[in-house]
């Protein structure tokens, strides 16, 4: 029996356990918005810009492991999704974008809002497909979700011509697939001989370490890593997107995050190792020609997928399959593992990692602005460990990725592949909405004043959705991450000056609370207040970036956007 194509699309969303759809309506896709009015189990969140809808959907996918969904109309509605889609694809966030397009007979014409959407979206997604006949719809929708959740996870896109989606007119004889079809297949263990070779290599190593990448932050993998470390304690470093994989009781084995920085404590540990066991590592997170430039270290690659081989990343062995199962098997069979952490060199590196806590900059400055270290220390002390923190790109991201500690996976979110400006607030909205009880727990987001304005219009979306978000702006009136690069290159800066915005009035105009911190001495009382505040609060912090250039002397400038 034939069914409306609109209902098939919505039934597919229901089968995929979609709870939210984020988007901006338009004539080419309004039939789905109209149909969703009759399905209250899926909440439509209208955003102020399609790019932000994609960011929010990406956050839902990243946190839950199930694809977030965004929706946009044809033409500029579709093109506005591009940045959100490439961010999700390159950073392992499963999501599905549904876009409208002109009727099929107009696709080759120059007409209103005509766009080669599939061609545009193909490079920024894992797969982009368009329906050309009604009977394709169910299969295209299913395929989009299955491709998005297969590793490496990322974004997919479905383009639906308006004349295929006419309510009461467009019909298909192929119904939506059942929920079981949307369940991702399980990954199993690697071959026994591969495991045995890995055991031989690990037991022969004099200085093995774990190097955790973005896919190590998957919940099942995290538990297996922690079981392995309790049985066989070895030092650990992680990329920015693996944050939270090491629990507090194992933090004595944690030697910091690596990425951008050439001489971080974690980089020094990598230089001491003779066997680096990478888990869920993607080279886009931290180029191997930076951390393995001398090609002196042996690499053992543990992941869902095969290694992205190259001159500097050439594993001696690849253990492909379920990282959790493979780590559990390794842990049960290993009989002895060298403990690099007990050497004097490793102990000195660990002490260096934590030395900032006793720096005078980590304390209040009675007569000056807020130093990043003081802000980070206070936030860490005042905030429950389970709180989700989302951060934007910029100088703020470098400080926080280096010094802010996270003990639970998917609670410290950062864009470290595309380094996309503007993600912090939309990601916080996504994190707030996908809590077991939506908007019940505080979410903290942090950006610079430049990054905030990339997505600031969604502050009103957060208010209208009832989110519980405190957003801090580190305000120096500049695009500071660009400024320090220019100063390093040319001895001066150009095109970086911002300013001109009263963020308190902006917050109030959006229905949020606005608070300003002009002095370091005010930060502690304000932070206590705004973290306890229920609702959306914007905090404008005058930040002291006077030490940024010294910090950046340790940065690999070639890989900073």
Buried (B, 14 or more C-beta within 10 A) or exposed (E): EEBBBBBBBBBBBBBBBBBBBBBBBBEBBBBBBEBBEEBEEBBBBBBBBBBBBBBBBBBBBBBBBBBBBBBBBBBEBBBBBBBBBBBBBBBBBBBBBBBBBBBBEBBEEEEEBBBBBBEBBBEBBBBBBBBEEBBBBBBBBBBBBBBBBBBBBBBBBBBBBBBBBBBEEBBBEBBBBEEEBBBBEEBEBBEEEBBEBBBEBBBEBEBBBBBBBBBBBBEEBBBBBBBBBEBBBBBBBBBBBBBBBBBEEBEEBBBBBBBBBBEBBBBBBBBBBBBBBBBBBBBBBBBBBBBBEEEEBBBBBBBBBEBBEEEBBBBEBBBBBBBBBBBBBBBEEBEEBBBBBEBEEBEEBBEBBEEBEEEEBBBBBEEBBBBBBBBBBBBBEBBEEEBBBBBBBBBBBBBBBBBBBBBBBBBBBBBBBBBBBBBBBBBBBBBBBBBEEBBEBBBBBBBBBBBBBBBBBBBBBBBBBBBBBBBBBBBBBBBBBBBBBBBBEEEEBEEBEBEEBEBBEBBEEBEBBBBBBEBBBBBBEBBEBBBEBEBBBBBBBBBBBEBBEEBBEBBBEEBBE
